[in-house]
C-alpha cells in the first residue's frame, strides 16, 4: 500500500513521500496563469486533452532524470524570487506565490512515482536510488531557507492585522508550523545535521523498498495435482498461467499476498501451505542480500536522532503533531480498547477450529480451517461468492456508487485516446452528471506484474485547485495487484478483494470531489485520510450494488437470497483474526517508534513486543517489520499505522448515519457527507468537521458493534 511520489507539502517544501493507500499531489498551474517552460515534456505543462495528461509515451529514464533536475531548479528559482522581493511579506507575495509554484517538479515527481512503483524494472530502481537523496537535499534546501521562513512567519504572525480570511490564515499557520516541525528554526549546525539525516533516510527508504520487492519476485513451483487440490478453479487457472509466463509446467504461487492468501485459504496440502506461508512471512528476513533488518535498524537510529534534534521525545511524538489523535497515548488507548476483545475472540476461533481439525492450529492452518468453520457454521464457502464478483462488473458497481451518491460519472475512454504507462491500464473521463462539466481523468491499473510493488493504493497526478477562480481538473489513479486471469477468462475476485477495490476507489472519490482553493490544504491528517476510503467499502453489500452488478459471471443470475442471508449472518465472522492481524502491526509500530532509544535488533524487538501484548501464537502480524513498507519506505505511516483504526471509528459511525436515514444512498446524508467531509480537504479542522457532520464526536461503540465485539 505505499507509493513514492514527489509532492508539495503543507510547508511548501519539496518532499519524497510514500503513502499507505492515498497520496495527494500538488495542483498544476491554474488555467489562467501563463506557464514557465523548462524544456522537458515531463516537467512542462502536459500536452493533450483535459488540461493535459502525463505523456507516458515519451517517458525514458534519462528524460525523467532531466525533468526532476529541471523541476528542482525551477522550484529553487521560484523560491529565490519570493525571498528577493523587497516588499514586506504578504499573503499574496509569499504564500500565494508558493501555492502557485512547484508545478514542474510535481509533474515530474508524479511520473517518477509511477515508474518506480508501478513498473519498477531495474533501470527505474537505479534511478530511484540515484534521485532520492538529491530530492531530499532539494527539499531541505527550501525548508532551511531562513529568508523564506522569516517571510512566512511574518505573514502568520500578522494574519489578523492583515485581515486574512480564515482559510488564508490557516494556510499561513499550517505552513509555518510545518516548517518549524521540519527544522526551519534550527541553527546552521542543526540544519546541516538534519540535512544529513534526511538524505541518509531517503537512501535507506529506497533500499528497503527495493529489497522487499526483490523478495516478492520469489515463487513456489508446484508440479503435482495434489499440491493444488482444494484450490478454486479460477486460482488454479491463474497459477497455471503464472507458471507458463515463467516457461514452467505445473503451477506457480507468487510470493505476494494476492497469490498466497488464496492458497493458504483453500489448498489441502498442509506441508505446502507451511512452505508457502514461511516464504511469505520471511520476506526481507532471510540473512541474505535482501535482508532488511540492518536497514530497519539504521532507519530507527536516524529517526531517533532527528526527533532529539527537533526537540521531540520520540519519533512518534514528532510524527503525531499534525494528527487527530495528537499523541501516542491517545492512539494506544484506542488500540488497546479494541485489542483485548479481539484476542478473546481469537481464542474462541482457535478452539472451534481445533475441534474441527483434530490437531493444534498453526499460522499456516488459520485461514484454511477458518473457511472450514465458516462452511460448517453458516453453510457458506467463499467459492460460492466469487462467481458473483467479477472484476469489471464490480468496477461498474463502484462507478454506480459514485453516481448515486455524488453525481460523478466515469466513462471509459477508448484505448489510445490518451497515453498509458502500461498496456493493461484503462482510463476513464470523470464528469458531473447534472452539468456535464469535466472533472478529471481516472487511471485504473489493476494487475500484478514483476517489479510492481505489492498492495493496493491510490494516488493523484494532479490535484484540484481553483486559484485565481479557474479550476484545475484532477488526474489520478487506483492501483491494485490482482492476479490476471488467462486470456478469455473472467477475473473472479473475493468479497475481501471487492471491498479493497471500493476502498481505493473511496480515495479517488475524495480527490475528485475536492473543492479546495489552496493546494496545500488538499491533504488531510494521516489518521483522517483513510476514513473516506474505508466508509465506501460499506456500499459493496448494499442491495442496488448486489442486484445490478454482483451477478453470476456465466448465467447473469442475481445472488440468491439464501446466499445473501448467509453473508449477513456471518458478517462478524473471523473478526478476531482480521483485527489481531492488523492491530498487532499497529501496536508494534507504535511501540517501536515511541522510544527515545532506537531498537537495534528488529527481530528481537518484534518478538518481545508481541509477547508484551499477548499476541496469539496462531496468528502472524499482517506486516512483519522486515517487510513493513508502510513504516520503512518513507515516514508517512511510521507511528501512524494505527490510523486505519482511528479512521474506522469515524467510518463505522458515519455508516450508522446512513442507516439511521433508512437508505444507504440517502441523498441528504450523501450531500452533507460530500460537502462537509469530502470536498473541503483540510480547509477546516477535521475533528470539527466531523462534529458538524454527525452532531457529536465519533463513537467507538459503532466500531465495536461492527466487529461484533462487546460494547459495554
C-alpha positions as CSV (number, residue, x, y, z in Angstrom):
1,X,0.0,0.0,0.0
2,X,2.9,2.6,-0.3
3,X,3.9,4.6,-3.3
4,X,6.7,7.1,-3.6
5,X,5.7,10.5,-5.0
6,X,7.0,14.0,-5.2
7,X,4.6,16.4,-3.6
8,X,4.5,19.9,-2.3
9,X,3.9,19.5,1.4
10,X,1.8,21.7,3.7
11,X,5.0,23.6,4.5
12,X,5.5,24.4,0.8
13,X,8.7,22.4,0.7
14,X,9.8,19.5,-1.5
15,X,9.4,16.0,-0.2
16,X,9.6,12.5,-1.4
17,X,6.9,10.6,0.5
18,X,5.1,7.3,0.5
19,X,1.5,6.6,1.5
20,X,-0.4,3.6,2.5
21,X,-3.4,4.0,0.4
22,X,-3.6,7.6,-0.7
23,X,-1.3,10.3,-1.9
24,X,-2.3,13.9,-2.5
25,X,-0.1,15.7,-5.1
26,X,0.3,19.4,-5.9
27,X,-2.0,21.1,-8.4
28,X,-1.0,22.1,-11.8
29,X,-0.8,25.8,-12.7
30,X,-4.2,27.5,-12.9
31,X,-5.6,27.7,-16.4
32,X,-5.2,31.5,-16.4
33,X,-1.5,31.5,-15.4
34,X,1.0,31.6,-18.2
35,X,3.3,28.6,-17.5
36,X,7.1,29.0,-17.5
37,X,8.8,26.3,-19.7
38,X,11.9,24.4,-18.7
39,X,12.3,22.5,-21.9
40,X,11.3,19.0,-20.8
41,X,7.9,17.5,-21.7
42,X,7.6,15.6,-18.4
43,X,8.1,18.7,-16.3
44,X,6.4,21.3,-18.6
45,X,2.6,21.5,-18.7
46,X,1.5,18.2,-20.0
47,X,0.0,18.1,-23.6
48,X,-3.3,16.7,-24.7
49,X,-6.9,16.9,-23.7
50,X,-8.3,17.5,-20.2
51,X,-5.8,20.3,-19.4
52,X,-3.1,17.8,-20.3
53,X,-2.3,14.3,-19.2
54,X,1.0,12.6,-18.4
55,X,2.9,11.9,-21.7
56,X,3.6,8.3,-20.8
57,X,4.6,7.5,-24.3
58,X,7.6,9.9,-24.0
59,X,9.0,8.7,-20.7
60,X,12.5,7.4,-20.5
61,X,15.0,7.2,-17.6
62,X,17.2,9.9,-19.0
63,X,14.3,12.2,-19.8
64,X,12.8,11.8,-16.3
65,X,16.1,12.4,-14.6
66,X,16.4,15.6,-16.5
67,X,12.8,16.5,-15.7
68,X,13.4,16.0,-12.0
69,X,16.6,18.1,-12.0
70,X,15.0,20.9,-14.0
71,X,12.0,20.8,-11.7
72,X,14.3,21.2,-8.7
73,X,16.0,24.2,-10.5
74,X,12.6,25.8,-11.3
75,X,11.3,25.4,-7.8
76,X,14.6,26.9,-6.4
77,X,14.2,29.9,-8.8
78,X,10.6,30.4,-7.7
79,X,11.7,30.5,-4.0
80,X,14.6,32.8,-4.8
81,X,12.2,35.2,-6.5
82,X,9.9,35.2,-3.4
83,X,12.7,35.9,-1.0
84,X,14.3,38.6,-3.3
85,X,11.1,40.6,-3.1
86,X,12.0,43.9,-1.4
87,X,8.3,44.5,-0.4
88,X,7.2,43.4,3.1
89,X,5.9,39.9,3.2
90,X,2.2,39.5,2.5
91,X,0.0,36.6,1.8
92,X,-0.1,37.3,-1.9
93,X,3.6,37.9,-2.5
94,X,4.8,35.0,-0.3
95,X,2.2,32.3,0.4
96,X,0.1,32.6,-2.7
97,X,3.3,32.7,-4.7
98,X,4.3,29.4,-3.1
99,X,0.9,27.9,-3.7
100,X,1.2,28.7,-7.4
101,X,4.7,27.3,-7.7
102,X,6.3,23.9,-7.8
103,X,4.3,22.5,-10.7
104,X,7.3,21.4,-12.8
105,X,8.7,19.3,-10.0
106,X,5.2,18.0,-9.1
107,X,4.6,16.8,-12.6
108,X,8.0,15.1,-12.9
109,X,7.6,13.7,-9.4
110,X,4.2,12.1,-10.3
111,X,5.7,10.3,-13.2
112,X,8.7,9.3,-11.1
113,X,6.4,7.7,-8.5
114,X,4.5,5.7,-11.1
115,X,7.6,4.4,-12.9
116,X,9.4,3.3,-9.7
117,X,6.2,1.9,-8.0
118,X,4.0,0.5,-10.8
119,X,6.8,-0.5,-13.2
120,X,9.9,-0.9,-11.0
121,X,12.2,-2.6,-13.5
122,X,15.9,-2.4,-12.7
123,X,16.6,0.8,-14.6
124,X,13.8,2.6,-12.7
125,X,15.1,1.1,-9.4
126,X,18.5,2.5,-10.3
127,X,17.0,6.0,-11.0
128,X,15.2,5.8,-7.6
129,X,18.5,5.1,-5.8
130,X,20.2,7.9,-7.6
131,X,17.5,10.6,-7.3
132,X,16.1,10.0,-3.8
133,X,18.9,11.7,-1.9
134,X,19.0,14.5,-4.5
135,X,15.3,15.2,-4.0
136,X,15.7,15.0,-0.2
137,X,18.5,17.6,-0.4
138,X,16.4,19.9,-2.6
139,X,13.6,19.6,0.0
140,X,15.9,20.6,2.8
141,X,17.3,23.5,0.8
142,X,13.9,25.1,0.8
143,X,12.9,24.1,4.4
144,X,16.2,25.6,5.7
145,X,15.9,28.8,3.7
146,X,15.8,31.3,6.6
147,X,14.7,34.2,4.4
148,X,11.7,32.3,3.2
149,X,11.0,31.1,6.8
150,X,11.0,34.7,8.1
151,X,8.6,35.8,5.4
152,X,6.2,33.0,6.2
153,X,6.5,33.7,9.9
154,X,5.7,37.4,9.3
155,X,2.6,36.6,7.4
156,X,1.5,34.1,10.0
157,X,2.0,36.5,12.9
158,X,0.3,39.4,11.2
159,X,-2.7,37.3,9.8
160,X,-5.3,39.0,12.0
161,X,-4.0,42.5,11.4
162,X,-3.7,41.9,7.7
163,X,-7.4,40.8,7.6
164,X,-6.7,37.4,6.1
165,X,-9.6,35.2,5.6
166,X,-9.9,32.1,7.9
167,X,-8.7,29.9,5.1
168,X,-5.7,32.2,4.3
169,X,-4.8,32.3,7.9
170,X,-5.0,28.5,8.1
171,X,-2.6,28.3,5.1
172,X,-0.2,30.6,6.9
173,X,-0.4,28.8,10.2
174,X,0.0,25.3,8.8
175,X,2.9,26.3,6.6
176,X,4.7,28.0,9.5
177,X,4.1,25.1,11.9
178,X,5.2,22.5,9.3
179,X,8.4,24.4,8.6
180,X,9.2,24.5,12.4
181,X,8.4,20.8,12.7
182,X,10.8,20.1,9.9
183,X,13.8,22.1,11.2
184,X,13.4,25.6,9.8
185,X,14.1,27.2,13.2
186,X,17.3,25.2,13.9
187,X,20.7,27.0,13.8
188,X,23.1,26.4,10.9
189,X,24.7,23.4,12.6
190,X,21.4,21.8,13.4
191,X,20.2,22.3,9.8
192,X,23.3,20.7,8.4
193,X,22.9,17.7,10.8
194,X,19.2,17.4,9.9
195,X,20.0,17.5,6.2
196,X,22.5,14.7,6.6
197,X,19.9,12.6,8.5
198,X,17.2,13.3,5.9
199,X,19.4,12.3,3.0
200,X,20.5,9.1,4.8
201,X,16.9,8.2,5.5
202,X,16.0,8.8,1.8
203,X,18.7,6.3,0.7
204,X,17.6,3.8,3.4
205,X,13.9,4.0,2.4
206,X,14.8,3.3,-1.2
207,X,17.0,0.4,-0.2
208,X,14.3,-1.1,2.0
209,X,11.6,-0.9,-0.7
210,X,13.8,-2.5,-3.4
211,X,14.8,-5.4,-1.1
212,X,11.2,-6.2,-0.3
213,X,10.2,-6.0,-4.0
214,X,13.1,-8.4,-4.8
215,X,11.8,-11.0,-2.3
216,X,8.3,-10.7,-3.7
217,X,9.7,-11.9,-7.0
218,X,10.3,-15.3,-5.4
219,X,7.7,-18.0,-6.1
220,X,6.8,-21.6,-5.3
221,X,6.7,-24.0,-8.2
222,X,4.1,-26.8,-7.8
223,X,4.3,-29.8,-10.0
224,X,1.7,-32.3,-8.9
225,X,-2.1,-32.2,-8.8
226,X,-2.1,-32.9,-5.1
227,X,-0.3,-29.6,-4.4
228,X,-3.2,-27.6,-5.9
229,X,-6.0,-29.8,-4.6
230,X,-8.7,-27.7,-3.0
231,X,-7.8,-24.5,-4.9
232,X,-10.8,-23.0,-6.7
233,X,-10.7,-23.4,-10.5
234,X,-10.0,-19.7,-11.0
235,X,-7.0,-19.7,-8.7
236,X,-5.7,-22.9,-10.2
237,X,-6.0,-21.4,-13.7
238,X,-4.2,-18.2,-12.6
239,X,-1.4,-20.3,-11.0
240,X,-1.0,-22.3,-14.3
241,X,-0.8,-19.1,-16.2
242,X,1.8,-17.8,-13.8
243,X,3.9,-20.9,-14.5
244,X,3.5,-20.6,-18.3
245,X,4.7,-17.0,-18.1
246,X,7.9,-18.3,-16.5
247,X,8.3,-21.1,-19.1
248,X,7.4,-23.7,-16.5
249,X,4.9,-26.5,-16.4
250,X,2.5,-27.0,-13.5
251,X,1.6,-24.1,-11.3
252,X,3.3,-21.1,-9.6
253,X,2.3,-19.4,-6.4
254,X,4.0,-15.9,-6.4
255,X,5.3,-14.5,-3.2
256,X,2.6,-11.8,-2.9
257,X,-0.5,-11.6,-0.8
258,X,-2.9,-11.8,-3.7
259,X,-1.5,-15.3,-4.6
260,X,-0.5,-16.6,-1.2
261,X,-3.8,-15.9,0.8
262,X,-6.0,-17.9,-1.6
263,X,-3.5,-20.8,-1.3
264,X,-3.5,-20.7,2.5
265,X,-7.3,-20.5,2.5
266,X,-8.2,-23.3,0.2
267,X,-5.2,-25.7,-0.6
268,X,-5.5,-29.0,1.2
269,X,-1.8,-29.8,1.2
270,X,-0.7,-28.8,4.7
271,X,3.0,-29.1,4.1
272,X,2.9,-26.9,1.0
273,X,0.8,-24.4,3.0
274,X,3.5,-24.2,5.6
275,X,6.3,-23.8,2.9
276,X,4.4,-21.0,1.1
277,X,3.5,-19.3,4.4
278,X,7.1,-19.3,5.6
279,X,8.4,-17.9,2.4
280,X,5.8,-15.1,2.5
281,X,6.3,-14.1,6.1
282,X,10.1,-14.2,5.8
283,X,10.3,-11.6,3.1
284,X,13.2,-9.3,3.9
285,X,14.2,-11.7,6.8
286,X,16.5,-14.3,5.3
287,X,20.0,-13.2,6.2
288,X,20.8,-12.7,2.5
289,X,21.4,-9.7,0.2
290,X,17.7,-8.7,0.5
291,X,17.5,-8.9,4.3
292,X,16.1,-5.6,5.6
293,X,16.9,-5.9,9.3
294,X,20.1,-3.8,9.2
295,X,18.3,-1.2,7.1
296,X,15.5,-1.0,9.6
297,X,17.9,-0.5,12.5
298,X,19.6,2.3,10.5
299,X,16.2,4.0,9.9
300,X,15.3,3.7,13.5
301,X,18.6,5.2,14.6
302,X,18.3,8.1,12.2
303,X,14.7,8.7,13.3
304,X,15.6,8.8,16.9
305,X,18.5,11.3,16.2
306,X,16.1,13.5,14.2
307,X,13.5,13.5,16.9
308,X,16.1,14.6,19.5
309,X,17.4,17.3,17.2
310,X,14.0,18.7,16.7
311,X,13.1,18.7,20.4
312,X,10.7,15.7,20.5
313,X,10.8,12.9,23.0
314,X,10.4,10.2,20.3
315,X,9.8,9.8,16.6
316,X,6.2,9.0,17.5
317,X,5.7,12.4,19.2
318,X,7.2,14.1,16.2
319,X,5.0,12.3,13.7
320,X,1.8,12.8,15.7
321,X,2.0,16.6,15.9
322,X,-0.3,17.0,13.0
323,X,-2.8,14.2,13.6
324,X,-6.3,13.9,15.0
325,X,-5.1,11.6,17.8
326,X,-2.4,14.1,18.8
327,X,-0.3,11.8,20.9
328,X,1.0,8.2,21.1
329,X,-1.0,7.8,24.3
330,X,-4.4,8.6,22.6
331,X,-3.7,6.2,19.8
332,X,-2.6,3.4,22.2
333,X,-5.8,3.9,24.3
334,X,-8.0,3.3,21.3
335,X,-5.9,0.3,20.1
336,X,-5.9,-1.4,23.5
337,X,-9.7,-0.9,23.9
338,X,-10.1,-3.0,20.7
339,X,-7.2,-5.3,21.2
340,X,-8.4,-7.2,24.3
341,X,-11.8,-8.2,22.9
342,X,-10.1,-9.2,19.6
343,X,-7.7,-11.5,21.4
344,X,-10.5,-13.1,23.3
345,X,-12.4,-13.7,20.0
346,X,-9.2,-15.3,18.6
347,X,-9.3,-17.8,21.5
348,X,-12.9,-18.7,20.5
349,X,-12.0,-19.1,16.9
350,X,-9.0,-21.3,17.6
351,X,-10.9,-23.5,19.9
352,X,-13.6,-24.1,17.3
353,X,-11.0,-24.8,14.6
354,X,-9.1,-27.2,16.8
355,X,-12.2,-29.2,17.3
356,X,-12.8,-29.4,13.6
357,X,-9.2,-30.1,12.7
358,X,-8.3,-32.6,15.4
359,X,-4.9,-31.0,15.9
360,X,-3.3,-27.8,17.1
361,X,-3.8,-24.8,14.8
362,X,-0.6,-23.3,13.3
363,X,-0.4,-20.0,11.5
364,X,-0.5,-21.7,8.1
365,X,-3.7,-23.5,9.2
366,X,-5.7,-20.5,10.3
367,X,-7.2,-19.3,7.1
368,X,-7.8,-22.9,5.9
369,X,-9.7,-24.0,8.9
370,X,-11.5,-20.7,9.3
371,X,-13.1,-21.5,5.9
372,X,-14.0,-24.9,7.1
373,X,-15.7,-23.5,10.2
374,X,-17.5,-20.9,8.0
375,X,-18.8,-23.7,5.9
376,X,-19.9,-25.8,8.9
377,X,-21.5,-22.9,10.8
378,X,-23.1,-20.9,8.0
379,X,-23.0,-23.3,5.1
380,X,-21.0,-20.6,3.4
381,X,-18.0,-21.1,1.2
382,X,-16.1,-18.2,-0.3
383,X,-16.0,-20.1,-3.5
384,X,-19.8,-19.8,-3.6
385,X,-19.3,-16.0,-3.7
386,X,-16.6,-15.5,-6.2
387,X,-18.7,-16.2,-9.3
388,X,-20.7,-13.1,-8.4
389,X,-17.7,-10.8,-8.0
390,X,-16.2,-10.3,-11.5
391,X,-13.7,-7.5,-11.6
392,X,-15.1,-5.5,-14.4
393,X,-18.7,-5.7,-13.1
394,X,-17.6,-4.6,-9.6
395,X,-15.7,-1.6,-11.0
396,X,-19.0,-0.7,-12.7
397,X,-20.6,-1.1,-9.3
398,X,-18.1,1.4,-7.8
399,X,-18.9,3.8,-10.6
400,X,-22.6,3.4,-9.9
401,X,-22.0,4.2,-6.3
402,X,-20.2,7.4,-7.2
403,X,-23.1,8.5,-9.5
404,X,-25.8,7.7,-7.0
405,X,-24.1,9.4,-4.1
406,X,-22.3,12.3,-5.6
407,X,-23.4,12.6,-9.3
408,X,-19.9,11.6,-10.6
409,X,-19.9,9.7,-13.9
410,X,-17.0,7.6,-15.1
411,X,-16.9,6.9,-18.8
412,X,-14.2,4.6,-20.2
413,X,-12.0,6.2,-22.9
414,X,-11.2,4.1,-26.0
415,X,-7.7,2.6,-26.0
416,X,-5.3,5.1,-27.4
417,X,-7.2,8.2,-26.5
418,X,-4.6,9.2,-24.1
419,X,-1.2,7.6,-23.3
420,X,-0.8,5.0,-20.5
421,X,2.2,3.7,-18.7
422,X,1.3,0.0,-19.3
423,X,-1.0,-1.7,-21.8
424,X,-3.1,-3.1,-19.0
425,X,-4.1,0.3,-17.7
426,X,-7.6,1.6,-18.5
427,X,-8.6,5.2,-18.4
428,X,-11.9,7.0,-17.7
429,X,-13.2,10.5,-18.0
430,X,-14.9,11.8,-14.9
431,X,-17.8,14.3,-15.4
432,X,-20.6,15.8,-13.3
433,X,-23.9,14.2,-14.2
434,X,-26.1,17.3,-13.8
435,X,-23.9,19.8,-15.6
436,X,-21.8,17.6,-17.8
437,X,-18.7,19.5,-16.5
438,X,-15.4,17.7,-17.0
439,X,-13.9,17.0,-13.6
440,X,-10.9,14.8,-14.3
441,X,-9.3,11.6,-15.6
442,X,-9.1,8.3,-13.8
443,X,-6.4,5.6,-14.5
444,X,-7.1,2.0,-13.3
445,X,-4.0,-0.2,-13.0
446,X,-5.4,-3.5,-11.7
447,X,-2.9,-6.3,-12.2
448,X,0.2,-7.5,-10.6
449,X,3.4,-7.6,-12.6
450,X,7.1,-8.2,-12.0
451,X,8.7,-5.1,-10.4
452,X,5.4,-3.5,-9.3
453,X,5.2,-3.0,-5.6
454,X,2.6,-5.1,-3.7
455,X,-0.6,-4.0,-2.2
456,X,-3.3,-1.5,-3.3
457,X,-3.1,2.2,-3.3
458,X,-4.5,5.4,-4.8
459,X,-2.7,8.5,-6.0
460,X,-3.2,11.8,-7.7
461,X,-1.1,13.1,-10.6
462,X,-2.7,16.5,-10.4
463,X,-4.9,17.7,-7.6
464,X,-7.8,20.1,-7.7
465,X,-7.3,23.8,-7.1
466,X,-9.3,26.9,-8.1
467,X,-6.6,29.6,-7.6
468,X,-7.5,32.8,-9.5
469,X,-11.0,31.4,-9.8
470,X,-10.1,28.9,-12.5
471,X,-10.3,25.2,-11.7
472,X,-7.7,22.6,-12.5
473,X,-9.1,19.2,-13.2
474,X,-8.0,16.2,-11.3
475,X,-5.9,13.3,-12.7
476,X,-5.4,10.3,-10.5
477,X,-5.3,6.5,-10.3
478,X,-6.2,3.4,-8.4
479,X,-3.6,0.6,-8.3
480,X,-4.3,-3.0,-7.4
481,X,-2.4,-6.3,-7.6
482,X,-5.0,-8.8,-8.8
483,X,-3.6,-11.9,-10.5
484,X,-4.5,-11.6,-14.1
485,X,-6.8,-14.2,-15.5
486,X,-5.8,-16.2,-18.5
487,X,-6.8,-14.7,-21.8
488,X,-10.5,-15.0,-22.4
489,X,-11.4,-15.9,-18.8
490,X,-13.2,-13.7,-16.4
491,X,-11.3,-12.4,-13.3
492,X,-13.3,-13.5,-10.3
493,X,-12.3,-11.8,-7.1
494,X,-13.2,-12.5,-3.4
495,X,-15.5,-10.4,-1.3
496,X,-12.5,-9.0,0.5
497,X,-10.9,-8.1,-2.8
498,X,-14.0,-6.3,-3.8
499,X,-14.1,-4.3,-0.6
500,X,-10.4,-3.4,-1.2
501,X,-11.5,-2.2,-4.7
502,X,-14.1,0.1,-3.2
503,X,-11.7,1.2,-0.5
504,X,-9.2,2.5,-3.0
505,X,-12.0,4.0,-5.1
506,X,-13.1,5.9,-2.0
507,X,-9.7,7.6,-2.0
508,X,-10.3,8.5,-5.7
509,X,-13.7,10.0,-4.9
510,X,-12.1,12.0,-2.1
511,X,-9.8,13.8,-4.5
512,X,-12.2,14.0,-7.4
513,X,-14.7,15.8,-5.1
514,X,-12.2,18.3,-3.8
515,X,-13.2,22.0,-3.9
516,X,-10.1,23.5,-2.2
517,X,-8.7,26.8,-3.4
518,X,-5.1,26.4,-2.0
519,X,-3.3,23.2,-2.9
520,X,-1.6,22.9,0.5
521,X,-5.0,22.4,2.1
522,X,-5.8,19.5,-0.2
523,X,-4.4,16.8,2.0
524,X,-5.8,15.7,5.4
525,X,-4.2,14.3,8.6
526,X,-2.9,10.8,8.3
527,X,-5.5,9.4,10.7
528,X,-8.3,11.1,8.7
529,X,-7.3,10.2,5.2
530,X,-8.4,6.5,5.5
531,X,-11.8,7.5,6.7
532,X,-13.4,8.4,3.4
533,X,-11.9,5.3,1.8
534,X,-13.0,2.8,4.5
535,X,-16.5,4.0,4.6
536,X,-17.0,3.4,0.9
537,X,-16.3,-0.3,1.5
538,X,-19.7,-0.4,3.1
539,X,-21.6,0.0,-0.1
540,X,-20.4,-3.3,-1.6
541,X,-23.2,-5.3,0.1
542,X,-26.0,-2.8,-0.5
543,X,-29.0,-4.1,-2.5
544,X,-28.5,-1.9,-5.6
545,X,-24.9,-2.9,-6.0
546,X,-25.6,-6.6,-5.4
547,X,-28.8,-6.6,-7.6
548,X,-27.2,-4.9,-10.5
549,X,-23.5,-5.8,-10.5
550,X,-22.9,-8.8,-8.3
551,X,-24.4,-11.2,-10.8
552,X,-23.2,-14.6,-11.8
553,X,-20.5,-14.1,-14.4
554,X,-21.7,-17.0,-16.5
555,X,-25.5,-17.0,-16.1
556,X,-26.2,-13.4,-15.2
557,X,-28.3,-14.5,-12.3
558,X,-28.6,-12.4,-9.2
559,X,-27.1,-13.6,-6.0
560,X,-29.7,-15.9,-4.3
561,X,-31.4,-14.6,-1.2
562,X,-30.2,-17.6,0.9
563,X,-26.6,-16.7,0.0
564,X,-27.2,-13.1,0.9
565,X,-28.7,-14.2,4.2
566,X,-25.5,-16.3,4.9
567,X,-23.3,-13.3,4.2
568,X,-25.3,-11.2,6.6
569,X,-25.3,-14.0,9.3
570,X,-21.5,-14.3,9.0
571,X,-20.8,-10.6,8.9
572,X,-18.7,-10.6,12.0
573,X,-17.2,-14.0,11.5
574,X,-13.4,-14.1,11.7
575,X,-13.1,-10.6,13.2
576,X,-10.8,-12.0,15.8
577,X,-8.3,-13.0,13.1
578,X,-8.6,-9.9,11.0
579,X,-8.5,-7.5,13.9
580,X,-5.5,-9.1,15.6
581,X,-3.6,-9.5,12.3
582,X,-3.9,-5.8,11.6
583,X,-3.8,-4.4,15.1
584,X,-0.7,-6.3,16.2
585,X,1.1,-4.5,13.3
586,X,-0.2,-1.1,14.5
587,X,0.8,-1.8,18.1
588,X,4.3,-2.9,17.3
589,X,4.7,0.2,15.1
590,X,3.8,2.5,17.9
591,X,5.9,0.5,20.4
592,X,8.8,0.7,18.1
593,X,8.7,4.4,17.5
594,X,7.6,5.6,20.9
595,X,11.0,5.1,22.4
596,X,13.8,7.6,23.0
597,X,16.5,4.9,22.3
598,X,16.2,3.2,19.0
599,X,15.9,-0.6,18.8
600,X,19.0,-2.2,17.3
601,X,17.7,-5.7,16.7
602,X,14.3,-5.6,14.8
603,X,13.8,-9.3,15.0
604,X,14.1,-9.4,18.8
605,X,12.1,-6.3,19.2
606,X,9.2,-7.6,17.2
607,X,9.2,-10.9,19.2
608,X,9.4,-9.1,22.5
609,X,6.8,-6.5,21.6
610,X,4.3,-9.2,20.6
611,X,5.0,-11.0,23.9
612,X,4.2,-7.9,25.8
613,X,0.7,-7.5,24.3
614,X,-0.1,-11.2,24.4
615,X,-0.1,-12.0,20.7
616,X,-1.8,-15.3,20.0
617,X,0.8,-17.7,18.5
618,X,-1.5,-18.9,15.8
619,X,-1.5,-15.5,14.0
620,X,1.3,-13.6,12.5
621,X,1.3,-9.8,12.1
622,X,-0.3,-8.7,8.8
623,X,3.0,-6.8,8.1
624,X,6.1,-8.1,9.9
625,X,8.8,-5.5,10.4
626,X,11.2,-6.9,7.7
627,X,8.5,-6.2,5.0
628,X,6.6,-3.4,6.6
629,X,6.5,-1.0,3.6
630,X,4.2,1.4,5.4
631,X,6.9,2.1,8.0
632,X,10.2,1.9,6.2
633,X,9.8,3.2,2.6
634,X,9.1,6.7,4.0
635,X,8.0,8.4,7.2
636,X,4.4,8.6,6.0
637,X,2.8,5.8,8.1
638,X,5.5,5.4,10.7
639,X,3.9,5.7,14.2
640,X,0.8,6.0,12.1
641,X,-0.4,2.6,11.1
642,X,-3.0,3.0,13.9
643,X,-4.7,5.5,11.6
644,X,-6.8,2.8,9.9
645,X,-8.4,2.0,13.2
646,X,-8.8,5.7,14.2
647,X,-10.5,6.3,10.8
648,X,-12.6,3.2,11.3
649,X,-14.2,4.7,14.3
650,X,-15.5,7.5,12.1
651,X,-16.4,5.3,9.2
652,X,-18.5,3.0,11.3
653,X,-20.3,5.9,12.9
654,X,-20.8,7.5,9.5
655,X,-22.4,4.3,8.1
656,X,-24.7,4.4,11.1
657,X,-25.8,7.8,10.0
658,X,-26.8,6.4,6.6
659,X,-28.6,3.5,8.3
660,X,-30.4,5.9,10.6
661,X,-31.6,7.7,7.5
662,X,-33.1,4.4,6.3
663,X,-31.3,4.4,2.9
664,X,-27.5,3.8,2.2
665,X,-28.0,6.2,-0.8
666,X,-29.9,8.8,1.2
667,X,-29.5,12.0,-0.8
668,X,-29.4,14.4,2.1
669,X,-26.9,12.4,4.1
670,X,-24.7,11.9,1.0
671,X,-24.9,15.7,0.3
672,X,-23.8,16.6,3.8
673,X,-21.0,13.9,3.7
674,X,-19.7,15.3,0.5
675,X,-19.9,19.0,1.4
676,X,-18.6,18.7,5.0
677,X,-16.2,15.8,4.9
678,X,-15.1,15.1,1.4
679,X,-15.0,18.3,-0.6
680,X,-13.2,20.8,1.8
681,X,-9.9,18.9,2.2
682,X,-8.2,20.3,5.2
683,X,-9.6,23.8,4.9
684,X,-11.1,23.5,8.4
685,X,-10.2,21.4,11.4
686,X,-11.2,17.8,10.5
687,X,-12.4,16.9,14.1
688,X,-14.7,20.0,14.0
689,X,-15.9,19.0,10.5
690,X,-16.8,15.6,11.8
691,X,-18.8,17.1,14.7
692,X,-20.6,19.3,12.2
693,X,-21.5,16.3,10.1
694,X,-22.5,13.9,12.9
695,X,-23.5,16.4,15.6
696,X,-21.0,14.9,18.1
697,X,-17.6,13.3,18.4
698,X,-17.1,9.9,16.8
699,X,-18.4,7.0,18.9
700,X,-16.2,4.0,19.2
701,X,-19.2,1.9,20.1
702,X,-20.2,1.8,16.5
703,X,-16.8,0.2,15.6
704,X,-17.0,-2.4,18.3
705,X,-20.6,-3.2,17.2
706,X,-19.5,-3.5,13.6
707,X,-16.8,-6.0,14.5
708,X,-19.1,-7.9,16.8
709,X,-17.2,-7.2,20.0
710,X,-18.8,-6.3,23.4
711,X,-19.7,-2.6,23.7
712,X,-20.1,-2.5,27.5
